[in-house]
Amino acid sequence: MAAPMELWCWKGDWGLPSIDVDCLTVIAYAKFAGAPLKLKKINNPWKSPSGALPVFKNGEELIFTSPGKILDYFRQEKFNADYELTAKQSSDVVAFKSLLEEKFVPAMLHSFWMDARNYVDFSRPWYARVLPFPLNFFVPGRMQQAAEERLEYTRGGDHLIDGEMEAQIYRDAKECFNLLSGRLGEQDFFFGQSPTTLDAIVFAHIAPVLKAPLPSNQLQSHLKNCNNLVDFCARVTSRYFPSDSEDADHSTFTPTTVDDRQYSTTNTILSVGVAVAAMVAYALLSGLVQIDLSGDDDVPVAPQSDINVENFRFQEEEQEDD
């Protein structure tokens, strides 16, 4: 009996089987291609060989962590959602994937991680709620740092100030939405009546933005102006993930309730204490900070001499007796 195909991934919310773009891409493609994929929602990137999710396993030896390699494996195993595509359409898949990476992803990263209100009231509390202790104290901060570094690398520079960069990345995202909307048109899916790799990629990128209850979501406002993209997300969700869509009606996560419950005064003090202790321990162990137990640095150290201290004290005692 063949080993079952298993995907370790982030959990879902807001009617989606996963909130992570890479995880959702693999899950959606598996559904479109009919691949029997078992989901294991571990919410712990440290269990991954790459330090990130998803992780695909088919037995003990075969492990993939790249969405592209996972989809290639599905195709090798005859689970191919693209077998009817022409060469021109296959080229379009590559082109629109690059468009999303260049024009949309920076805006998505900014919206979830760099917008101060969204990060404090939504992104950080959401991940802190699902991550195990003690990862929930520092992994959200590392994810924000990774998003910031990627934005600085791809969009930053001395010629751009923060306000200019923010305005530009949202203009690019709006342009991306318009191009995707024009390509989709009145069709159910991007290449007709059946979903393909492009549908999985587009759905995985735009559905979290459309569904997440971000306090500040200008990106969602742009997306909602493209009615056919909104209908596309609803179509994929209802046809392929109906149970997740039903669970969304019972979701209790909102920025306010999580902030009140998860970030109480006690938890805030505890998180600060753990963070400080971790930083101090790291500084000591790495040698960044050294403790001098010999005394005050301002006190000069007497030079070494040949004087016998014990004999000197004895002579002093004899003088006092005299």
Sequence and secondary structure as in RCSB ss.txt:
>XXXX:A:sequence
MAAPMELWCWKGDWGLPSIDVDCLTVIAYAKFAGAPLKLKKINNPWKSPSGALPVFKNGEELIFTSPGKILDYFR
QEKFNADYELTAKQSSDVVAFKSLLEEKFVPAMLHSFWMDARNYVDFSRPWYARVLPFPLNFFVPGRMQQAAEER
LEYTRGGDHLIDGEMEAQIYRDAKECFNLLSGRLGEQDFFFGQSPTTLDAIVFAHIAPVLKAPLPSNQLQSHLKN
CNNLVDFCARVTSRYFPSDSEDADHSTFTPTTVDDRQYSTTNTILSVGVAVAAMVAYALLSGLVQIDLSGDDDVP
VAPQSDINVENFRFQEEEQEDD
>XXXX:A:secstr
    EEEEE   BTTBS SSHHHHHHHHHHHHHT  EEEEE   GGGSTTSSS EEEETTTEEE  HHHHHHHHH
HTT  TTTT  HHHHHHHHHHHHHIIIIIHHHHHIIIIISHHHIIIIIHHHHHHHS TTHHHHHHHHHHHHHHHH
HHHHH  TT  HHHHHHHHHHHHHHHHHHHHHHHTTSSBTTBSS  HHHHHHHHHHHHHHHS  SS HHHHHHHT
 HHHHHHHHHHHHHH HHHHHHHTT    HHHHHHHHT HHHHHHHHHHHHHHHHHHHHHHTSS   TT  TTS 
     S  HHHHHHHHHHHHH 
